[in-house]
Amino acid sequence: MIKKTVAASLMSLFLAAPAHADMAAARQALEEGQFAIAFREFNDAARDGNAEAQYQLGLMLLNGRGTRVNLPLGMKWLRDAGEQGHPEAVKFLAEAYETGRPVERDLSEAMTWHRKRAEAGDLEAQRLVAARLMRGEKGARKDEAEAARWYMAAARQGDVPSQLMLGKLLVQGIGLPANPADAQRWLRPLAEAGDAEARYWLALALRDGTGLSPASREAARWLRLAAEQELPAAWHQLGLDHLGGIEASLDIVRALEYLRLAADKAYPPSLLQLGRLHLAGTGLPQDNRQAFMYLDLARHFGSREAAAEMEALRKTLSKQDVAEGQRLARTWRSLRGL
């Protein structure tokens, strides 16, 4: 009985060996340019469910190596390999549907494969999937909560852009509950390393609305450092602070100085604020044409809020005032090469 068992075991090993030998032979034939042999061996292994063989077979069918070009069959084998989690097949499929080569472009299908890459821990894919979900673009439906999860996954792998983005989301409560303390933990190392954006967002995470607490004083320090690095968002915030007189002293002159610095960098919130100040005559002469100019500029550079306010203002102005405001906006952009 023991002899029969041993014999059966040896026989099973002997029968199993050719599958491994076939893959080795296939790889060697491929390296030596013996494509017909490689194709035959990969084909046998692929039919047995070997993901690497499926991947190689798919490429050979796409490139006409060892066989005629057969795009549908090649993509079928690549998909089979991808569905088994073969990393190179998954990446190939994501890029193929992303670029439209060698198949018709399909961003929704590309997103499916990018997500599969992300699930396997691919850092680049995690960042890409997060960004597309956050904006709801290129084959992805907007889903801030899922986007935040992918930024978290990438951040935990040490990806600095994702750490910064996660800090921003935690400050604003986008995609996950606002948590200034957690935001500080992600942002502080980046701020200490000199990142201007991280310094700005760390300042916002530290604020408590008084300007008097130790946290608010630390926030003011980080905000000044970001402003010294010429970050428009920091200039804008300092301008608002001096307008409000809460986190900083009330100082209209300094407020306008900071707002103009940011506006000259085409920062939409500052352009919008200057338009509002001209419209109200606060700190600036009341001037509907200047107000329209700044609102038009803010709209041009992406502010939806400014677009709505500009249209509301347009209804109260003469055609001449609107035309002059538009001319002033064109001149402003031309002078700055924008």
Secondary structure, DSSP 4 states (H G I P E B T S, - for coil): -HHHHHHHHHHHHHHHHHHHHHHHHHHHHHHTT-HHHHHHHHHHHHHTT-HHHHHHHHHHHHHTSSS---HHHHHHHHHHHHHTT-HHHHHHHHHHHHHTSSS---HHHHHHHHHHHHHTT-HHHHHHHHHHHHHT-TT----HHHHHHHHHHHHHTT-HHHHHHHHHHHHHTSSS---HHHHHHHHHHHHHTT-HHHHHHHHHHH--SSS-SHHHHHHHHHHHHHHHTT-HHHHHHHHHHHHHTSSS---HHHHHHHHHHHHTTT-HHHHHHHHHHHHHTSSS---HHHHHHHHHHHHHTT-HHHHHHHHHHHTTS-HHHHHHHHHHHHHHHHHTT-
